[in-house]
């Protein structure tokens, strides 16, 4: 475990950076050209970013970033399956 002491201005900057990254990932989830393997990596990254964000942000700021959506992926056999989000 690592401790981090930051002032209010630094917390605001961290929140801004995390929001920007999460917004970018959420936007990319809707891109059908992205491979499902890459999307799985994006999900893992989003989960890490969101867990950091919810530690420093107030609960009302976290609500818009909670993922409940699913996306469809095609397997090698051509079948479409639904993947749950984080």
N, C-alpha and C positions, 0 to 999 in steps of 0.2 A: 504494500500500500504506500502511496506517495501522497504527502500533504502539499497543498498549494495555498499560499496566502496572496490574495489579490484585492485591490481596492474596487470601489463601485464602478469607476470608469473602465477598468479592465474587465469586469464582469459584463458590462454592456457590450464591450468589443467582442468578447468570447461568444456571447449570445448572438450577436450579429453574424459572426463568421459561421457559427453552427447552423443558424437559420438559412444562410445562403447555401451552404453545402447540402443541407437536407432538402431545400427547395429544388436545387439542381437534380438531385437524385430522384425526387418525386416526379419531376418533369420527364426525366429519362425513362422511368418505368412505363410511361405510355407509348414509348417508341417501339414499334413492332419489329424494327430492323435489328434491335439488340438481341443477341443470343441469350437463351435461358440460363446458360452457365454464367454469363457475365451478369445477368440480372440477379442471380443467386449471390454473387460477390457484392453487388450493389446493396442487396438486402442486409448482408452481414455488416457492411460499412454503415448503412443507415441505422441499424440497431445500436452500434457503438456510438455513433454521433448523437442519437436520441437519448441514450442513457447518460451521456455527458451533459446534454442540454437540460434534461429534467432535474439534474442536481443543482443547477444554478438558476434556472428560470422559475418564475412563479407558475402554479398549476394552470392558471387561465391562459398562459402563453404556450403551454405544452399541448393543450387540447387539439389545436389544428394539425399538429404533427403526428398524432396517433394514427397508425396505419391499420385499416380494417379491410382494405380492398384486396381483391385477388386479381391475378392476371393469368391469361391463358398461355400455355406453351405447347409446342409441338414436339413430340418425341421423334426418335429416328424412324419409327414405323409410320409416322404421319398422323398418329392419333393426337387429339387435343386433350390436354389435361389441365385442371385448374391447380394453381399453386397458391397456398395461403400466404399472406404477408405476415410480417412480424407484428 
